[in-house]
């Protein structure tokens, strides 16, 4: 797992009263029944139904804290290291201890595992598909509260590190919020300006000048789609900040929404631009969605190529292109297939798109050392581990 410098331990777990309020009631009834008829030592197998990247830290720390609060111990046998890829159905961990102390915790510790494992997998494949692109995690405002935002930032950092190790990817270089920046080895979040600042300034150039005057030592990354003049405003900004452009400290962010084309493009012109970039690009698409990502409205591959070709022709080869708007793993894969000239991607779309895929599951597989599991889940029995005897607790 990551070094302490990269990690802030979450707050203490809720009290037994709060656990009781938030867990499934049938687990509470089971706990009371076990207390009445006699406790046993049990082992739970924890697994997921789809491939994931293992992100166990929040679950493990929460279980350890609850065990300490209850005056007991749980044996947490992790079957994989943080950041390892895990196949569908493979046991991720075995958790053993008093049934009385474990049975009401399943709901809450699974909440801390499933979504982050899927988000880490999505972050991993995005970084692997576009290894030379820097990613920024702009997911915070898409999360259902601060706890989820913490989980998603942690997941992005784990998936990113795995891609860095496996393929030498640049990966995720930071996130939007200060509170989760530590997952990326930073003290503060990243970002320059929202559309609101451009509306306030009245022009894209004036917003850029205001921002640069306020933060003169930071790189200047400017949104250029507010007025629908992506090309015109970009060239105006480059002309006004030639030193920043030459030093590689100037970038433009394309965030054009899907209801219109980037300035200067239409279906025919988009085709011409992409053909100039890669003669085989259009021949690769497999469905209408992929074709739209290549040639359609919004931030398409053609739009990115159009911006790059325009900048290079004007002598601004050092100006970076930051792309955002709907950059899911699937869209990143399409961009990679045509080698779209992207320097950075701002994304919240590595968040799980299909929420039912995030559901982690736990089943008891041993009672006082006797293997026992419901019919159909025999693959979870400890004797059927993928790594016999390879304990990683």
C-alpha positions in Angstrom: 0.0 0.0 0.0 1.0 3.6 -0.4 3.3 5.4 2.0 1.9 7.3 5.0 2.9 10.6 3.3 0.3 9.9 0.7 -2.5 8.8 3.0 -4.7 10.4 5.6 -6.5 7.9 7.8 -10.3 8.4 7.7 -12.2 9.4 10.9 -13.1 6.8 13.5 -15.9 4.4 12.7 -19.5 5.1 13.8 -20.6 3.8 17.2 -22.5 0.6 17.5 -25.7 2.7 17.6 -24.9 4.3 14.2 -23.8 1.0 12.7 -27.2 -0.4 13.8 -29.0 2.5 12.1 -27.2 2.1 8.8 -26.9 -1.7 8.4 -29.6 -4.0 7.1 -32.0 -4.9 9.8 -31.8 -8.7 9.2 -28.1 -8.5 10.1 -29.1 -6.9 13.4 -31.6 -9.6 14.0 -28.9 -12.2 13.2 -26.5 -10.6 15.7 -29.1 -10.8 18.5 -30.0 -14.4 17.6 -26.3 -15.4 17.7 -25.9 -13.7 21.1 -28.8 -15.7 22.4 -27.8 -19.1 21.1 -24.0 -19.0 21.2 -21.3 -17.3 19.2 -19.1 -19.1 16.5 -16.0 -18.1 14.6 -16.8 -17.5 10.9 -14.9 -16.6 7.8 -16.4 -14.4 5.1 -15.3 -14.5 1.5 -15.6 -11.1 -0.2 -15.8 -10.9 -4.0 -17.1 -9.0 -7.0 -18.8 -10.1 -10.2 -16.6 -8.3 -12.7 -12.9 -7.6 -13.2 -11.6 -4.9 -10.8 -8.4 -3.3 -9.5 -8.1 -4.1 -5.8 -8.6 -1.1 -3.5 -9.1 -2.5 0.0 -7.7 0.2 2.2 -10.8 2.0 3.4 -12.6 -1.3 4.1 -9.6 -2.7 6.0 -9.1 0.4 8.1 -12.8 0.6 8.9 -12.9 -3.0 10.0 -9.8 -2.6 12.1 -11.2 0.4 13.9 -14.5 -1.3 14.5 -12.7 -4.4 15.9 -10.7 -2.1 18.3 -13.9 -0.3 19.4 -15.6 -3.7 20.1 -12.6 -5.1 21.9 -12.0 -7.9 19.5 -9.8 -8.8 16.5 -10.6 -9.6 12.9 -8.3 -11.7 10.7 -8.3 -9.9 7.4 -6.6 -12.1 4.7 -6.2 -10.0 1.6 -5.7 -12.2 -1.4 -4.2 -9.5 -3.6 -2.0 -6.4 -3.2 -3.5 -3.0 -3.5 -3.5 -2.1 -7.2 -3.6 -5.7 -8.5 -6.1 -6.7 -11.1 -8.6 -9.3 -10.0 -10.9 -11.4 -12.2 -14.7 -11.7 -11.8 -15.6 -14.0 -8.9 -12.2 -14.3 -7.5 -12.2 -13.9 -3.7 -10.7 -10.5 -2.9 -10.3 -11.2 0.9 -11.3 -13.5 3.7 -12.5 -11.9 6.9 -12.6 -14.1 10.0 -13.7 -13.4 13.5 -16.6 -13.6 15.9 -19.9 -14.0 14.1 -21.6 -11.8 16.7 -19.1 -9.0 16.0 -19.0 -9.4 12.2 -22.5 -10.2 11.1 -23.9 -6.6 11.2 -20.9 -5.1 9.5 -21.3 -6.5 6.0 -23.4 -3.7 4.6 -21.0 -1.0 5.6 -17.7 -2.5 4.7 -18.9 -3.6 1.3 -20.0 0.0 0.7 -16.3 1.0 1.2 -15.0 -1.5 -1.4 -17.1 -2.1 -4.5 -17.3 1.3 -6.1 -13.7 2.1 -5.5 -12.5 -1.2 -7.0 -14.5 -0.5 -10.2 -13.4 3.1 -10.4 -9.7 2.1 -10.0 -10.2 -0.4 -12.9 -11.6 2.3 -15.1 -8.8 4.7 -14.2 -6.3 2.0 -14.9 -7.6 1.2 -18.4 -7.8 4.9 -19.3 -4.2 5.5 -18.3 -3.1 2.4 -20.1 -4.9 3.3 -23.3 -3.5 6.8 -23.2 -0.1 6.4 -21.5 1.4 9.7 -22.6 -1.6 11.8 -21.5 -1.8 13.3 -18.0 -5.2 12.9 -16.3 -6.9 15.1 -13.8 -9.6 13.7 -11.6 -12.5 16.2 -11.9 -15.1 13.9 -10.3 -15.8 15.6 -7.0 -19.0 17.4 -8.1 -20.3 14.2 -9.6 -20.0 12.3 -6.3 -22.8 11.6 -3.8 -21.1 13.4 -0.9 -17.6 13.8 0.5 -17.1 10.2 1.5 -17.7 9.0 -2.1 -15.4 11.8 -3.3 -12.6 10.4 -1.0 -13.2 6.9 -2.3 -13.1 8.0 -6.0 -9.9 10.0 -5.6 -8.3 7.0 -3.8 -9.4 4.7 -6.6 -8.1 7.0 -9.3 -4.7 7.1 -7.6 -4.5 3.3 -7.2 -5.5 2.6 -10.8 -3.1 5.3 -11.9 -0.1 3.9 -10.0 -0.9 0.4 -11.4 -0.8 1.8 -15.0 2.4 3.7 -14.2 4.0 0.4 -13.1 2.6 -1.7 -15.9 3.1 0.5 -18.9 4.9 3.6 -17.8 1.9 5.8 -18.0 1.8 9.4 -16.9 -1.5 8.7 -15.2 -3.4 10.9 -12.9 -1.4 13.9 -11.8 -4.0 15.4 -9.4 -7.6 16.1 -8.6 -9.9 19.1 -8.3 -10.3 19.3 -4.5 -7.7 20.0 -1.8 -9.3 17.5 0.6 -8.3 14.6 -1.7 -5.1 15.9 -3.2 -3.0 13.9 -0.8 -3.9 10.7 -2.8 -1.8 12.1 -5.6 1.1 13.3 -3.5 -0.1 16.9 -3.5 -1.2 19.4 -0.9 -3.8 21.2 -3.2 -6.2 20.4 -5.9 -5.6 21.4 -9.6 -7.6 23.6 -11.9 -7.7 27.1 -13.2 -11.1 28.5 -14.2 -14.7 27.4 -14.7 -17.1 28.8 -17.3 -18.5 31.0 -14.6 -15.4 33.2 -14.5 -15.5 33.7 -18.3 -19.1 34.8 -18.1 -18.1 37.1 -15.2 -15.2 38.6 -17.2 -17.2 39.1 -20.4 -14.6 37.7 -22.7 -12.3 34.7 -22.8 -9.2 36.9 -23.1 -10.2 39.1 -20.2 -10.8 36.1 -18.0 -7.4 34.8 -18.9 -5.8 38.1 -18.1 -7.6 38.4 -14.8 -6.6 34.9 -13.8 -3.0 35.4 -14.8 -2.8 38.6 -12.8 -4.2 36.8 -9.8 -2.0 33.7 -10.1 1.0 34.9 -12.1 3.2 31.9 -11.1 0.8 29.2 -12.2 0.4 27.7 -15.7 -2.5 29.3 -17.5 -5.1 26.8 -18.8 -8.0 28.6 -20.4 -11.5 27.3 -21.3 -12.2 28.4 -24.9 -15.7 27.1 -25.6 -17.9 29.6 -23.7 -18.6 31.9 -26.7 -18.4 29.2 -29.3 -15.2 30.7 -30.7 -12.7 28.0 -29.7 -10.2 28.8 -32.5 -10.6 32.6 -32.5 -10.3 32.9 -28.8 -7.4 30.4 -28.6 -5.3 32.4 -31.1 -6.2 35.7 -29.4 -4.9 34.3 -26.1 -1.8 32.9 -27.6 -1.0 36.3 -29.2 -1.5 38.0 -25.9 0.7 35.5 -23.9 3.5 34.7 -26.3 6.0 34.0 -23.5 3.7 31.5 -21.7 3.0 29.9 -25.0 6.7 29.5 -25.8 7.5 28.2 -22.3 4.8 25.5 -22.4 2.9 27.2 -19.6 -0.1 28.0 -21.6 -2.9 25.5 -22.5 -6.4 25.6 -23.8 -9.2 23.4 -22.6 -11.9 22.1 -25.0 -15.1 21.4 -23.2 -17.6 22.0 -26.1 -20.9 20.4 -25.3 -22.5 17.8 -27.6 -25.1 20.1 -29.2 -22.7 21.8 -31.6 -19.4 21.5 -33.5 -16.2 23.2 -32.4 -15.7 26.5 -34.4 -14.8 25.8 -38.0 -16.1 22.3 -38.1 -19.1 20.5 -39.6 -19.4 16.8 -40.7 -17.5 17.3 -43.9 -14.8 19.4 -42.5 -14.4 17.1 -39.5 -13.8 14.2 -41.9 -11.2 16.2 -43.7 -9.3 17.2 -40.5 -9.3 13.6 -39.2 -8.2 12.2 -42.5 -5.3 14.6 -42.6 -4.3 13.4 -39.1 -4.7 9.7 -39.7 -6.0 8.4 -43.1 -7.2 5.2 -41.4 -9.0 6.8 -38.5 -12.5 6.8 -39.8 -12.2 3.2 -41.0 -11.8 2.0 -37.4 -15.2 2.9 -35.9 -17.6 0.1 -34.9 -20.8 1.8 -34.0 -22.5 5.2 -34.1 -21.2 6.3 -30.7 -17.6 5.7 -31.7 -18.2 7.6 -35.0 -19.6 10.5 -33.0 -16.5 10.6 -30.8 -14.4 10.7 -33.9 -16.3 13.1 -36.1 -19.3 14.4 -34.3 -20.3 17.4 -32.2 -18.6 18.3 -28.9 -15.0 17.3 -28.0 -14.4 14.8 -30.8 -11.1 13.5 -32.1 -11.5 15.8 -35.1 -12.0 18.8 -32.8 -8.8 18.0 -31.0 -6.9 17.5 -34.2 -8.4 20.7 -35.6 -7.1 22.7 -32.6 -3.6 21.0 -32.7 -3.3 21.7 -36.5 -4.3 25.3 -36.0 -1.9 25.9 -33.1 1.0 24.3 -35.0 0.3 26.3 -38.2 0.3 29.5 -36.1 3.6 28.7 -34.5 2.3 27.7 -31.1 3.4 24.1 -30.9 4.2 24.4 -27.2 0.6 25.3 -26.3 -1.1 22.3 -24.6 -4.5 20.9 -25.3 -6.6 19.8 -22.4 -9.7 17.8 -23.3 -12.8 17.3 -21.1 -16.5 16.4 -21.5 -17.5 12.8 -21.3 -14.1 11.2 -21.3 -15.1 7.7 -20.1 -12.9 4.6 -20.6 -14.7 3.9 -23.9 -14.1 7.4 -25.2 -10.5 7.3 -24.2 -10.1 4.0 -26.0 -11.4 5.6 -29.2 -9.0 8.6 -28.8 -6.1 6.2 -28.3 -7.0 4.3 -31.4 -6.5 7.4 -33.6 -3.6 8.9 -31.5 -5.6 12.1 -30.8 -3.1 14.8 -29.9 -4.2 15.3 -26.3 -1.8 16.6 -23.6 -4.2 16.3 -20.6 -7.6 15.0 -19.9 -10.0 16.3 -17.2 -12.4 13.5 -16.3 -15.1 12.5 -13.9 -16.2 9.7 -16.1 -13.9 7.0 -14.7 -16.6 6.9 -12.0 -18.6 3.6 -12.5 -21.1 4.2 -15.3 -23.0 1.0 -14.5 -23.7 1.2 -10.8 -24.9 -2.4 -10.3 -21.4 -3.5 -11.4 -20.0 -1.9 -8.2 -21.8 -4.3 -5.8 -19.4 -6.2 -3.7 -20.7 -9.4 -2.0 -19.7 -11.3 1.1 -20.7 -14.9 2.0 -19.7 -16.9 5.1 -17.6 -19.9 3.9 -16.6 -21.4 7.3 -18.3 -21.9 10.7 -15.9 -22.8 13.5 -13.5 -24.2 10.8 -16.1 -26.2 9.0 -16.4 -25.3 5.3 -20.0 -24.4 4.5 -21.5 -22.1 1.9 -24.8 -21.8 0.0 -25.1 -24.0 -3.1 -23.6 -22.3 -6.1 -21.0 -20.4 -4.2 -18.6 -23.3 -3.6 -15.9 -21.5 -5.6 -15.5 -19.2 -2.6 -14.4 -21.9 -0.2 -11.0 -21.4 1.2 -9.8 -24.7 -0.2 -10.5 -23.3 -3.7 -8.3 -20.2 -3.3 -6.5 -19.0 -6.4 -3.3 -18.6 -4.2 -3.3 -21.3 -1.6 -1.5 -20.4 1.6 -0.4 -17.0 0.2 -1.7 -14.8 3.0 -1.5 -11.1 2.6 -3.1 -9.8 5.7 
